[in-house]
Structure formats: C-alpha cells, structure tokens
Amino acid sequence: MSRRHWRIAVPVSALLVAVLTVLAVAALRPSEDVEPVKRPAPDFALQKLDGSGPLRLADLRGHPAVLNFWASWCAPCKAEFAVLRGAWPRYRQRGFVFVAIVFDDTTAAAGEFLRTAGADWPVVVDEKSRAALSFGVRGIPQTYFLDGDGRIDHVERGPLTPSTLAARLSSLEHG
C-alpha cells in the first residue's frame, strides 16, 4: 500500500473505531423508556397455577408487591427463587405480596419446579405473554416492584440478589 493510501486509511480507520465505540456504549446504556418507573402498572387478570381462579392487579391494591416473571427452564430464575423464598416469610408479615408470573412455560413444568422449590406465594400463568408484553418484559427473570397504589416503583432485570431485594423492599416500605 502506498503512503498516500496509508494517509487516508489510518484516519478513516480511527474514525470507524470511534463511531463503533460510541455505538457500543450507547447500546449498553439502558434507553429512557426501559425504566417505566412511577407509572401505573398495566392491569391484568391472570389465572392462578393452582386453578383457584384469577389474580387481578386490583387484588394487590393497598399492598406493596413484587411481580416476578420467570420460567422453570430459566437457570437464573431457579436460582432467584431461593432469594425470594428467603425473604417471603419476613415481608409477608409486613403486608407485602409476592407474585410469581409463569412466562413462556408449561403449567406442568412450572408446577413441578414449584413443588421442589418450596414457593408458597401466589403463582399465576401469563398465557400468550400478554401481561409480559404490557409490562415491557425483555427477558427473564424480570421483577417489578409496585407500591400500594399499583404504581411501578422499580424494575429489576436479571436475577435478584438478597441485597438488591432487601433494598428494593425497604424502599417500598419506607417510600
């Protein structure tokens, strides 16, 4: 390659690297619409996995709530259940409601996992992913923290850690 070509190729390459770096950083940052904080939660009526009828958003009013979208085939979701199970007895006594929302899974597989996981909070099935779409779920596990008025206080994408869950629940309790 001649010197003339190098004089053109080096600045063009540097510019290309800079543009790609900016695009990569922008792609990693959450967009403004990703965190729908402080907006009313979308209304839903989802059938309980145990067949005892529907659970509606209105049934949660007056209680801070944790809505956790998950599936039995999702390894991080399974690990997260231990975190939820550990917090549930303590926060249940304080008036919190946890709801596990089965996403893109069979009721048989979800039920079998729940029997072994020891989850005793309400579990509902999101048939055809309508609730997930209305909430804006982009992957699982994904957890929505609702205040007692049914407004989304926070969205946590990915598996919850004990410290993250405790901080979010404390924020709801004192916020």
C-alpha positions, 0 to 999 in steps of 0.5 A: 500500500502506498503512503498516500493510501496509508494517509487516508486509511489510518484516519478513516480507520480511527474514525470507524473505531470511534463511531463503533465505540460510541455505538457500543456504549450507547447500546449498553446504556439502558434507553429512557423508556426501559425504566417505566418507573412511577407509572401505573402498572398495566392491569391484568387478570391472570389465572392462578397455577393452582386453578383457584381462579384469577389474580387481578392487579386490583387484588394487590391494591393497598399492598406493596408487591413484587411481580416476578416473571420467570420460567422453570427452564430459566437457570437464573430464575431457579436460582432467584427463587431461593432469594425470594423464598428467603425473604417471603416469610419476613415481608409477608408479615409486613403486608407485602405480596409476592407474585410469581408470573409463569412466562413462556412455560408449561403449567406442568413444568412450572408446577413441578419446579414449584413443588421442589422449590418450596414457593408458597406465594401466589403463582399465576400463568401469563398465557400468550405473554400478554401481561409480559408484553404490557409490562415491557418484559425483555427477558427473564427473570424480570421483577417489578416492584409496585407500591400500594397504589399499583404504581411501578416503583422499580424494575429489576432485570436479571436475577435478584440478589438478597441485597438488591431485594432487601433494598428494593423492599425497604424502599417500598416500605419506607417510600 
